[in-house]
Amino acid sequence: MRHAVCAVTILAFLVPPALAGQPHAAGTPDFQAAGAAIDTLLDDTFRIDIETIAATLDWYPASGWVDGTARLDFRLRPGQSRAVFNFSPFAASRTAISRLVIDGRSLSPQSDTDVKIVTVAGTRQPFIEIQLPLDPAEPHTLTIDYRLTLPTVYPRFSSEVNDIRGQGNEAVWPTLNTPHELARHVLTFRVHDRQEFRFVGSGQSRFSAGGEVQQWVLDTQRAVASYLVMFVLLPAADTEYREWLIDGVTVRAVAYPTVNLTEAKARLESWLPELRRRFGPFPATHGLSLFLFNDAGGGMEYYGGTITSLSALRHEVLHSYFGCSVVARTYPDSWYDEAVTSWFEETMRGQGHTALADSYRGNWVGARSPVSIGFSTLAYSDGASIMQAVADRLGGTDRMTDFLRYVVDRHTFAPFTTLDFVGFLREYSGVDLRTQFLNWLYNGRDPGTAAAGSLAAEAERKKLDLDPPWILRRAGRAGRR
């Protein structure tokens, strides 16, 4: 890889020695230099801007494989000439891709002369680098054919994102696994099976059937981060489906029959109006898509959707605002969507937070490179306490949610960093917490020590058992995976 800037170098850009412990106004040359350094690193790492991801996925449940054809329409970022993308099956085995075409020219996926797997300092994520130099002034199209083998014997095909680990949908289609890269997704799912299946996902979907093929075309309609695109295909015989209109929001819910859907509806009837009152119209025009797999456990948020347990439903739906439409610029910055969500959900439950002390020192954003995947699980606890500290400065919960509404209104689908968030606070209220945020998130100890022990369990909250043993038994299948 041409570019190799380590996390320590970027941290020096983010928090120059002159800034440590010193208040600075937004937009001063120091902060502008930090932002420019991040932009350069992101451009040199990810190299392309994807406009559209289109994929056709033919799933054969009885055989356990998916045959895919995917197309990326993209442009090169400034100063770039060689495109990269992420597709984890190919990174694991070059035989995963059977055909690769760039702008009508066929390349050999097995040849290093045409395609290389490269690594970048600061991230565990491998990239696939096209060796053919491309014209930076022209649009480009990449097409690949590939085969996936699903890891479960139960006939479920769904997104299985875990943003704590930085795991996105790059296991299913080629993409850039980064929060700031927004692309429209048009995905065609074709199920080759006699039994009836159900589908929910992130966007408008159209269904058609012919012979033994059931087809759904999912269109996100707008550009969204690829790791926030949800899709779920499950046998109709093993699930229940409900559709509700709640406070003007269309809700489509697929659930295993053990889930209490009456309770799910009741929770949404109290929660969605509160969210809309506090933060504005629901961000996804298609409404809310749910896959409820259990009454207790964790969940994962997606654009206009969630795969969740009933107990995590409120938390994940709140992410429709913070995390799915108010989007972080980098994975390390995504601490703030978990912090806001945890703070507000728990505040509404009557679970108060103690504001983080000004004397607190942490480094759980600054220690990570802006191109890294995943984020610190301290976001759920200490992050919520940061939000309480902001709320206290502003004058309470209502004033804090007014500020968050201000952010939603002005910065939805416009990714921003932690320091940008601090700047928005100053714009809105005149409250300047730059010194505190630098100390809380950049100038302290390594997050590995702070996150160990009692908080280690948080890393498991998004490891979801979507095929519980009882559903395998009910389907007459062994419980092996």
C-alpha positions in Angstrom: 0.0 0.0 0.0 1.3 3.4 -0.9 0.0 5.1 2.2 1.1 4.0 5.7 0.4 6.6 8.4 0.2 5.0 11.9 -2.3 5.7 14.6 0.3 7.6 16.6 0.9 10.0 13.7 -2.8 10.7 13.3 -3.1 11.2 17.0 -0.4 13.9 16.8 -2.5 15.6 14.2 -5.7 15.2 16.2 -4.2 16.5 19.5 -1.0 18.5 18.9 1.0 19.1 22.1 0.0 22.7 22.1 -3.7 21.7 22.3 -3.4 19.3 25.2 -5.4 20.8 28.1 -5.9 24.1 26.2 -9.2 25.5 25.0 -9.4 26.3 21.3 -12.2 27.7 19.3 -13.8 25.7 16.5 -12.2 26.4 13.1 -8.8 27.5 14.4 -5.9 26.4 12.3 -5.0 23.6 14.7 -8.4 22.0 14.4 -8.5 22.6 10.7 -5.1 20.9 10.3 -6.4 17.9 12.3 -9.5 17.6 10.1 -7.4 17.9 6.9 -5.1 15.2 8.2 -8.0 12.9 8.8 -9.4 13.6 5.3 -6.1 12.8 3.7 -5.8 9.5 5.5 -9.4 8.5 4.7 -8.9 9.3 1.0 -5.6 7.5 0.8 -7.0 4.5 2.5 -10.5 4.1 1.0 -9.6 5.8 -2.4 -13.0 5.6 -4.0 -16.5 7.1 -3.4 -19.2 4.5 -4.2 -22.4 5.9 -5.7 -24.4 2.7 -6.1 -24.0 -0.9 -4.9 -26.2 -3.2 -6.9 -26.2 -7.0 -6.2 -28.3 -10.0 -7.2 -28.1 -12.8 -4.7 -29.4 -16.3 -5.7 -29.9 -18.3 -2.5 -30.3 -22.1 -2.6 -31.3 -23.0 1.0 -31.2 -26.8 0.4 -27.6 -26.5 -0.8 -26.4 -23.8 1.6 -24.9 -21.5 -1.0 -25.5 -18.1 -2.6 -24.4 -17.2 -6.1 -23.9 -13.4 -6.3 -23.3 -10.8 -9.0 -22.5 -7.3 -7.7 -21.7 -4.0 -9.4 -20.1 -1.0 -7.8 -20.5 2.4 -9.6 -17.8 4.7 -8.2 -15.4 7.6 -8.7 -11.8 8.0 -7.5 -11.1 10.4 -4.6 -8.7 13.2 -5.2 -5.1 12.1 -5.9 -6.0 8.4 -6.4 -5.5 6.2 -9.4 -5.9 2.6 -8.1 -9.3 1.5 -6.7 -9.8 -0.6 -3.6 -12.8 -2.3 -2.1 -13.5 -4.7 0.7 -14.9 -8.2 0.2 -14.0 -10.6 3.1 -14.7 -13.9 1.2 -12.1 -13.0 -1.4 -9.6 -11.9 1.3 -10.0 -15.4 2.8 -9.8 -17.3 -0.5 -9.1 -16.0 -4.0 -11.4 -18.7 -5.4 -14.5 -16.9 -4.0 -14.6 -14.6 -7.0 -15.1 -16.3 -10.4 -15.2 -13.2 -12.6 -14.0 -9.6 -12.1 -14.5 -6.8 -14.7 -13.5 -3.2 -14.4 -15.0 -0.8 -17.0 -15.6 -3.7 -19.4 -12.1 -5.1 -19.0 -11.8 -8.6 -17.5 -9.1 -9.2 -14.8 -7.9 -12.4 -13.2 -8.9 -12.5 -9.5 -6.1 -15.1 -9.0 -3.3 -12.9 -10.4 -1.3 -10.4 -8.4 -0.7 -8.6 -11.6 -4.4 -7.7 -11.8 -5.5 -7.8 -8.1 -3.7 -7.7 -4.8 -4.8 -8.1 -1.2 -3.2 -5.2 0.8 -3.1 -4.2 4.4 -3.1 -0.7 5.9 -1.5 0.5 9.1 -4.1 1.2 11.7 -6.7 -1.3 10.7 -7.2 -5.1 10.7 -9.4 -4.7 7.6 -7.8 -6.1 4.4 -8.4 -4.3 1.1 -8.6 -5.6 -2.5 -6.5 -3.4 -4.8 -7.2 -3.2 -8.5 -3.8 -2.9 -10.2 -5.1 -1.3 -13.4 -4.7 2.5 -13.1 -7.9 4.3 -13.6 -8.7 7.8 -15.0 -9.6 10.0 -11.9 -11.8 12.2 -14.1 -14.2 9.5 -15.2 -16.8 7.3 -13.5 -16.0 3.6 -13.2 -17.9 0.3 -12.8 -16.7 -2.8 -11.1 -18.6 -6.1 -11.6 -17.8 -9.4 -9.8 -19.4 -12.8 -9.8 -18.9 -14.9 -6.7 -20.2 -17.8 -4.5 -20.9 -17.7 -0.7 -21.4 -20.6 1.6 -23.7 -19.7 4.5 -22.4 -20.7 8.0 -25.6 -22.1 9.3 -27.6 -25.2 8.5 -30.9 -23.5 9.3 -32.4 -21.8 6.2 -31.8 -18.2 7.3 -30.0 -15.6 5.2 -29.6 -12.3 6.9 -27.1 -9.5 7.6 -25.0 -10.2 10.7 -23.3 -6.9 11.4 -21.3 -6.3 14.7 -20.1 -2.7 14.8 -18.2 -3.2 18.0 -15.9 -5.6 16.1 -16.2 -3.5 12.9 -17.9 -6.4 11.1 -20.2 -5.2 8.3 -21.9 -6.5 5.1 -18.6 -7.0 3.3 -19.2 -10.7 3.9 -22.1 -10.5 1.4 -21.3 -7.9 -1.2 -18.2 -5.8 -2.1 -18.2 -2.4 -0.3 -16.1 -0.1 1.8 -16.7 -1.0 5.4 -16.5 2.6 6.9 -19.2 4.8 8.4 -18.6 7.8 6.2 -19.0 6.1 2.9 -22.7 6.4 1.9 -24.0 4.6 -1.2 -27.5 3.8 -2.5 -28.1 0.0 -2.4 -30.3 -1.9 -4.8 -30.2 -5.6 -3.8 -32.1 -8.4 -5.4 -32.7 -11.5 -3.3 -33.8 -14.7 -5.2 -34.8 -17.7 -3.1 -34.7 -21.0 -5.0 -37.0 -23.2 -2.8 -40.5 -24.6 -2.6 -41.3 -23.4 0.9 -42.5 -19.9 1.4 -40.1 -17.4 2.9 -40.6 -14.0 4.5 -38.4 -10.9 4.0 -37.8 -7.6 5.7 -35.1 -5.1 5.1 -33.7 -1.5 5.0 -35.7 0.2 2.3 -38.6 -0.2 -0.1 -39.0 -3.8 -1.3 -40.9 -5.3 -4.2 -41.9 -9.0 -4.2 -42.5 -11.3 -7.2 -42.6 -15.1 -7.7 -42.3 -17.5 -10.6 -42.0 -21.3 -10.4 -39.8 -22.1 -7.4 -38.2 -18.7 -7.2 -39.3 -16.0 -4.8 -37.7 -12.6 -5.4 -37.5 -9.4 -3.4 -35.8 -6.2 -4.7 -34.7 -4.0 -1.9 -33.9 -0.3 -2.6 -32.5 1.9 0.2 -33.6 4.8 -2.0 -31.0 7.1 -0.5 -27.3 6.7 0.2 -26.5 5.0 3.5 -23.5 3.3 5.1 -23.3 -0.3 3.8 -22.9 -1.8 7.3 -26.3 -0.3 8.2 -28.2 -2.2 5.4 -30.4 -4.9 6.9 -32.0 -7.9 5.2 -33.6 -11.0 6.7 -35.0 -14.1 4.9 -36.7 -16.8 7.0 -39.1 -19.6 6.4 -42.7 -18.3 6.8 -43.7 -21.5 8.6 -41.3 -20.7 11.4 -42.2 -17.1 11.8 -45.0 -14.6 12.4 -45.5 -11.3 10.5 -47.3 -8.2 11.7 -47.7 -4.8 10.1 -48.7 -1.7 12.1 -49.0 2.0 11.6 -47.7 3.7 14.7 -47.7 7.5 15.0 -47.5 7.7 11.2 -44.6 5.2 10.9 -45.2 1.9 9.0 -43.7 -0.9 11.1 -43.1 -4.4 9.5 -42.2 -7.1 12.0 -41.0 -10.6 11.4 -40.6 -12.7 14.6 -40.2 -16.2 15.9 -43.5 -17.3 17.5 -42.0 -17.2 21.0 -41.6 -13.4 20.9 -44.4 -11.4 22.5 -45.5 -9.2 19.5 -48.3 -7.6 21.5 -45.7 -6.3 23.9 -43.4 -5.2 21.1 -46.3 -3.1 19.6 -47.1 -1.6 23.0 -43.4 -0.5 23.5 -43.3 1.1 20.1 -46.6 2.9 20.7 -45.0 4.6 23.7 -41.5 5.0 22.2 -42.0 6.2 18.6 -44.1 9.2 19.4 -41.6 10.2 22.1 -38.7 10.0 19.6 -40.6 11.9 16.9 -41.5 14.6 19.4 -38.0 15.0 20.6 -35.9 14.4 17.5 -38.2 15.0 14.5 -39.7 12.8 11.7 -38.6 9.2 11.5 -35.5 9.2 9.3 -36.3 6.3 7.0 -39.1 7.0 4.5 -39.9 3.2 4.2 -40.7 3.0 7.9 -39.3 0.5 10.4 -38.4 -3.1 9.7 -37.9 -5.5 12.6 -36.7 -9.1 13.1 -37.4 -10.1 16.7 -35.6 -13.3 17.5 -36.0 -13.5 21.3 -37.6 -11.8 24.3 -34.2 -11.2 26.0 -30.8 -10.4 24.8 -29.1 -7.8 22.6 -29.7 -6.3 19.2 -28.1 -4.5 16.2 -29.3 -1.3 14.6 -29.7 -0.8 10.8 -31.0 2.0 8.6 -34.8 2.0 9.2 -34.6 -1.4 10.9 -33.2 -3.6 13.6 -32.5 -7.3 14.3 -33.1 -7.4 18.0 -34.5 -9.0 21.1 -37.6 -7.5 22.7 -35.6 -6.2 25.6 -33.3 -4.2 23.4 -36.0 -2.9 21.0 -36.2 0.6 22.4 -32.4 1.1 22.3 -32.1 -0.2 18.7 -35.0 1.9 17.4 -33.5 5.0 18.9 -30.4 4.3 16.8 -32.5 5.1 13.8 -31.7 8.7 14.6 -28.2 8.4 16.2 -26.0 5.9 14.4 -28.1 5.3 11.3 -29.0 8.8 10.1 -26.7 11.0 12.3 -23.6 9.2 11.1 -20.0 9.1 12.5 -17.2 10.1 10.2 -15.0 7.1 11.4 -15.6 4.0 13.5 -13.7 5.5 16.5 -16.1 8.5 16.4 -19.1 6.2 16.5 -18.8 6.1 20.3 -21.1 9.1 20.4 -24.1 7.4 18.8 -23.9 4.7 21.5 -23.4 7.3 24.2 -26.4 9.4 23.1 -28.6 6.3 22.8 -27.6 4.8 26.1 -27.9 8.2 27.9 -31.4 9.0 26.5 -32.9 5.5 26.8 -31.8 5.1 30.3 -32.8 8.6 31.3 -36.3 8.0 30.0 -36.4 4.8 32.1 -35.6 6.9 35.2 -32.0 5.5 35.4 -30.0 8.6 36.1 -26.4 9.1 35.1 -23.6 10.7 37.0 -21.8 13.3 34.9 -18.3 12.5 33.9 -15.9 14.5 36.0 -13.6 17.1 34.4 -10.7 15.3 36.0 -11.4 12.1 34.0 -8.7 11.1 31.6 -9.3 8.7 28.7 -7.9 7.9 25.3 -10.5 5.5 23.9 -11.0 7.6 20.7 -7.5 9.0 20.3 -5.7 5.7 20.6 -7.5 4.4 17.5 -6.5 5.3 14.0 -9.3 7.0 12.0 -9.2 4.1 9.5 -9.6 1.4 12.2 -12.7 -0.7 12.6 -14.8 -1.0 15.8 -15.0 1.3 18.8 -14.5 1.2 22.6 -17.3 -0.4 24.6 -16.7 2.4 27.2 -19.2 4.3 24.9 -22.1 2.6 26.7 -21.0 3.7 30.2 -18.5 6.5 30.3 -19.9 7.8 27.0 -23.4 8.1 28.5 -21.8 10.0 31.5 -20.2 12.4 29.0 -23.6 13.1 27.6 -24.9 13.7 31.1 -22.1 16.1 31.7 -23.2 18.0 28.5 -26.8 17.9 29.7 -25.8 19.4 33.0 -23.9 22.2 31.3 -27.0 22.9 29.1 -29.5 22.8 32.0 -31.1 19.3 31.9 -32.7 16.6 29.8 -35.0 18.8 27.8 -32.3 21.3 26.9 -30.0 18.4 25.9 -32.6 16.8 23.6 -33.2 20.2 22.0 -29.5 20.3 21.2 -29.6 16.8 19.8 -32.6 17.8 17.7 -30.4 20.7 16.4 -27.8 18.2 15.4 -30.4 15.9 13.7 -31.9 18.8 11.7 -28.5 20.1 10.4 -26.3 17.0 10.1 -28.4 14.0 9.2 -26.5 11.9 6.6 -23.5 14.2 6.8 -20.9 12.3 8.7 -18.9 14.2 11.3 -16.2 13.6 13.9 -16.1 13.9 17.7 -14.5 17.3 17.5 -17.2 18.4 15.1 -19.8 17.4 17.7 -18.1 19.6 20.3 -18.1 22.4 17.7 -21.9 22.0 17.2 -22.4 22.2 20.9 -20.6 25.6 21.0 -22.5 26.8 18.0 -25.8 25.9 19.6 -25.2 27.1 23.2 -21.9 28.9 23.5 -20.8 26.1 25.9 -17.2 25.2 25.1 -16.1 21.8 26.2 -13.1 21.3 24.0 -10.7 21.0 26.9 -12.9 18.4 28.6 -13.4 16.3 25.4 -9.7 16.3 24.6 -9.0 15.0 28.1 -11.9 12.6 28.2 -11.2 11.0 24.8 -7.7 11.8 23.6 -5.3 12.6 26.4 -5.6 9.7 28.9 -4.7 6.1 29.2 -5.1 3.3 26.7 -8.6 2.0 26.3 -7.5 -1.6 26.7 -6.9 -1.2 30.4 -10.0 0.9 31.0 -12.3 -1.5 29.1 -11.0 -4.7 30.8 -12.9 -6.5 33.5 -16.4 -5.4 34.3 -17.0 -3.9 30.9 -15.6 -6.8 28.9 -19.1 -8.3 28.7 -20.3 -5.3 26.6 -18.3 -6.7 23.6 -20.8 -9.6 23.6 -23.9 -7.5 23.4 -24.1 -7.7 19.6 -23.2 -11.4 19.3 -26.8 -12.5 18.6 -28.0 -16.1 18.6 -30.4 -15.8 15.6 -30.9 -19.5 15.3 -31.8 -20.5 18.9 -31.7 -24.3 19.6 -35.5 -24.5 19.9 -36.0 -23.3 16.3 -33.5 -25.8 15.0 -35.3 -28.6 16.9 -38.7 -27.3 15.6 -37.4 -27.4 12.1 -36.2 -30.9 12.6 -32.5 -30.0 12.2 -29.5 -30.7 14.4 -28.3 -27.9 16.7 -24.9 -27.8 15.1 -23.7 -24.7 13.3 
